[in-house]
Amino acid sequence: MKKLSLLFIVMLLFSCNRDDEDANLPTIETKKITLYGSASINTGGYIKDDGSNEIISYGVCWGIEESPTLEDNFKEDNYNENGHFHITIDGLSLATKYYLRAFATNANI
């Protein structure tokens, strides 16, 4: 079985230190990435703080440029367990460097 040679850089969506502008935004952490099959990965996130508002959506976005956004590729999840959610991303290209990060939105975004 051929090894998948995808490189990933995991980034945090929001800094752990908030300033006044970000006081009501969710804080989220990107989970570790594991290979799944020949061109797929498992990842996800952990919603550390909802920013004092109900979370509306959450998932993972990725792309080949640093700091991917929802305008690149994204996949939402509809279930979380105590703030933890899991995503499988399929159809990735071999030998391609991807950047990804978890995201969450609430009424303040």
N, C-alpha and C positions, 0 to 999 in steps of 0.2 A: 504494500500500500504506500503510495507516494505521500510524503510529508507535505503538509500545507505550509507554505512559506510566506504567510501574511504577517506583516509587522503592524502592531497597533500601539498607539500612544494613548494612554488613558488620561483624561483631563477632568478636573472638577468643574462643574458648571458655575458654581458660585464660590467665592472665597469664604473661609470660615469666619473671617473678620468682616463685620458689616459696618458700613457707615450709615449716616442718617437717610440717604437716598434709598438704600436697600433694606431699610428696617422692616418692611412688610413683604419682602419677596421670599419665596421658599429657599431653603438651603438643602442641597442635594449632593450626594456622593455617588460617583460612578463605581460600579462593582468590577471586580477582576474579570478578565476575559478568558474564556476557555474555548479551545477549538472543538468543533462539532462537525464531523463529516469532512468532506474534501474542500468545501468552499463556504463553510458556515461557522458562526461563532455563537456562544451563549454569553450573555452579559446582563446588565440590568443596573439598578440603582437603589439607593436608600434615601428616602425623604427624611432628613434629619429634623426639619422644622417647616411647618406649613405657612410661616409668615403671618400667623394669626388670621388666616382665611382658609376656606375650604379649597383643597387642591382640585383643579378643573381637569387637567390632563397631565400625563407623565409618560416618559418613554426614553428612547435613545436616538440621537441624531449622529450621522457619520458622513464623512467625505474624504477626499484626497488632499484637501487643503487644511491647514491648521484652523482651529476654532470653528468647527462645523456648526451650522445653524439649522433651523427647521426648513430653510430654503434649499438645503442640500437634500440628503436622504434622511428619513426618520421613520420610526415605528413606535406607535403608542401601545401601551399595555392597558388593560381594563381591570386588572386585579392586583391588589397588593396585600401583603400580609405584614401587618405592623410596620408599614412604611417601606418594606422591601418589595421590589418587583423584578421580574425576569423577562428577558427578551432573547429570542433567537433571530439572528440575521442570516439569511441565505443568499446565495448567488453572488458572493464576493469573488473578485478576480484574484488568481494566484499571483504571487510575487508583486503585489501592490501594497504600498504603505497607506493605511487608513488612519484617520484620526476620528475619535468618537468621544461622546460625552452624554451623560444622562441629563434630562431636563424635566422640569415640573413647572406648571403655570397655576396661578391662582387668580383671584379677581383683581389683584393689583398689577398684573402684567397685561 
